Amino acid sequence: MDRSMMTAAVTMNQLQQGLDLIANNLANLNTNGYKSRSATFSSLLAQNMTRQPDETVNLGRLSPLGIRLGTGARVADTRLKMDQGSIRTTGRALDFALTQPDLFFTVSTTGQEGLATTTTGFTRDGAFYLQPDANNPRFLNLVTASGQFVLDENGNRIRIPGDYAEIHVDPTGEISYKTRGGQNVAVGRLGIVQILRPQLLKAQGNNVFVLPDLQALGLVVGDVIGPNIANQPVVQQRALESSNVDLSEEMTKMMTLERSYEFNARSLSVADDMLALINNLR
């Protein structure tokens, strides 16, 4: 294949991945606690073209000094942007917003095989709900919008009696409920962790992240999850964190990538026309 066609085709494929990333960000513009991703591009393998050192071979070839010929560009990295989204008041008792950008709620997620195996997931979406416990209908489990169990600081499910009158969460994440008789009963503390290396998190869907295979990376859990943040005021009840997607920034990136895609498509078309012209020479 002609080098110019190969360069354009490879680059167009990678630009499409960048456009897909922007489309995903825009689709989650109104998703609670969503963290946008940005792509960076780099050149693919390039070759240095030098003058022919042997004058008896390819005599007359005089390549310009220092010229480099590459085969297009690729998506080098996608980074999770951890900027804090704006916090909006909702007035709903089961809406919680984290006030620091590196913190996550812990939830229980199903294993990749879809079996009963579970693992700990992390989310910034604090829109929680109450769901009847399958084993004891008199109790309610605190769950996410997609039905995943919200965990406490010890990794256990958070359960509240179904006849509660009111739920309260203080700024440190301590949960309590008021009985019909007006008595306050402590339930536990929301499981909130600090992620030291958010770029290692893997998106699992439903606005939830999981840890990668740390052993394969030569890491332990302590390298990614920070120390206990108990007694720190990091939760705001009756409020939610908005997505941190910047609409104007995403639109600007999209127009830039679309323009680059157009240039490469035009390059591919011109190269094809030139090859057709050569093939039709008599």
N, C-alpha and C positions, 0 to 999 in steps of 0.2 A: 504494500500500500504506500502511496505517496506520503512522505513525511508530513507535509502540511495538512493533509487530510487526517492522518492519524492524530496529530496534535490537536486539531479542532474537535475531532470526535471525542477524544478522551476528556478534553476540557469541558465540553458541553455536558457530558455525563456527570462530572463533578459539580458543575454549576447547578445542575438540576437538583442535586442533593442539598446544596445550599438553599435553593428556592423552597424545597420541601421543608427545611428547618424553619424558614421564615413563615411558611404557611401554617406550620404547627404552632408557632408562637402566636400568630394572629388568631388562630382558632381558639386559643386559650386566653384571649385578652380579658375575659370576664370570669376566669376560673380562680376560685379562692386560693391564695397562697402559691399560685403557679410561679415557677422560676424559669425564665426564658433561657434559651441556649443561643450561642453565637458561633459561627464557623470561621475558621482561618484557613487560608489556602497557601500552598507552597508548590514550587516547581517540581516536576517529576525528574527522573534521572536525565542528566544532561551530559553531552559528550564535548570534549575539547577538540576542536579541529585545528591542527597545526600544519605547517608546511611540510611537504613530502621530504623526509631526510635523504632518501636515496634518489639521486638525480636520474638513475637509469629506469626507475619505475614511475609510472604516471607522470612522465616528463611534462612540465609546463603547468602543473597544478600549483596555484599560488593562493592558498586560503588566507584570508586576513588574519593577522596575529590576534590571539585571544578570543576568537569567535567560539561561541558555545551554542550547540543545537540541542534543544530539549524535546520532550514528547508530551508537552502540555502541563496542566496543573492538576492538583488533587486537593481534597479536603484534608488538611493536615491534622486538625483537631477541632472538637466542638466543646465549648466551655459553658458550664452552668453558671449563670449570673446570679449571685446571692444577694443582690441589692434588696433592701427592705422595701416591700410594697406599702402603699398607703393603707392606713387602718381606718375603717369606716364603722360607725356605730350601727348595730342592727336592732338592739333591744331584746333579742332572743336569748334566753337563759343558757342554751346549749351551744352558743357561738363563742369561740375563744380565739383570740389573736395572740401570737407570739411577738414580743416587742423587740427581740434581738434577732439579727439576720442569720446567725449560725446555729439556731436552735430548731429542733424538730420534735413533734409528738411521735410516740412509739405506738405502733399498731401491729396486730397479728395478721400475717398474710399466708395464703395457701402456697404450698410448694409448687415448683414449675411443672411437676408431673400431674398436678391436679388431684393428688392423693390427700390423705389426712395430715401429711407432714406440714408443719407450719414453721415460719421463721419470723423474725422481727423486721418490720418495715418502718419507714420514717416518712412523715408528711407534714406540710405546713398548713394544710387545709383543716381548720378548726371547726368546721360546721358538723357537729355531732348530733346523734339521735339516740333514742332509747328503744331497744328491741326486747321483747319478752324472751326470757331464758328458756331454752328448749327443755332443760332438765327440771326447772322449777319456775312455772309461769308466774309465781308470786313476786319474782324478782325481774328486774330489767337490766340488760347489758348496755353499756355505752358503746356505740358503734359509729363508724364513719358513714358517709352517704352511700357508699358501695357495700356496706354491711360488714366491714372488717372490725374486729374487736379493738377498742382503745385500751391500752395497757397502763397499769400504774407503774410507779418507780421500781417495783419489784418484779415486773414482767407478768403480773396477773391481770385478769379481766376486771373491769370496774363494774360492780353490780350495785343496784339501788332498789330498795323495796318498791313495789308498784303502787303503794298507798302513800307515797311521799307527798308533801304539800308544796315544797319549793327546794330548788337546788342552788347552792352557792359555791363558787370557786374563788379563792382569794388570789392575790397577785403572785403568790409563790406556787400556785397550782394545787393547793390543798382543797379537796372536795368535801362538802358536807351537805346534808339535806335536813329540812325541817319537817317534822312529823305533823300529823293533823292536830296533835295536842300542843304544838308550838315548841317542841324540844329539838335542839340542834344535835345531829349525830354525824361524827366524822367518818368518812369512807376511806380516804387514802389520798395520795398525791398523784396527779397526772404524771405519766412517764415522759419526761422531757429530757432530751440529751443534746449535747453540743457536738456537732460534727466538725472535726478539725480539718479533714480533707474532703470537702464536698465534691470535688471533681472525681473522686473515686466512686461516688454513688451511681447505681444503675437504676434507670427508670423501669418500673414494673407495670405501669398502667394505673389508672384511677388516681393519678397525682401522688403516687407512693413510690418511694425509692427503697432499694435494698443494698446491702453490702456485697461487693464482689468476693471472689475466692481470695481471701487475704493470705492464705498459706502460699498460694501460687505467686503472690507478689512479695513474699518475704516479710509480711507485716502481721501484727497481732491487733486485736480489737482496740487496745489502748492507743494504738497509733492513729486511729480514725475517730474514736469516740472519746470525748474529753471527760474530765472528772465530774462527779455529781454536782449539780447546780442547785441543790436544795436550799430553801430559804432566800432565794434571790427573786425579786419582783420582776417576772418575765411574762406574765399572763394577764391579758385584759379580757374580762368576761363581757358578754353582750356586744361583741365586736368581731370583725373578721379582717384578715389581711387581704388586700386586693392583689391581683397579678402584678408583677413588676415589668410587664411588657410595655415598652415605650412605642406607641403607635407610629409617631413621626420617624423615629429611628428605624423601625422595621420597614416602613414604606420606602425610606431612602435607600436602605440596603437592597430591597427588592428591585427597585428601579436600576441600581448599579449592576446587579447580577443579570437582570434581563437584558440590559444593554450589552454586557459582555457576551451573553448567550447569542444575541443577535449578530455581533461581530464574528464570532466563531462559526455560526451557521452560514454567514456570508462567505467566510474564508473557505468553508467546505464546498460551497456551491461554485466558487470561482475555480478552485482546484479541479473539481469535476469537469467544469467547462473546458479547462485547459487540456486535460487528459483526452477529452472527447475530440478536441481540435487536433491534437497530435495523432490520435488514432485514425482520423479521417484524412490525413495528408496522403496525397497520391504521388 
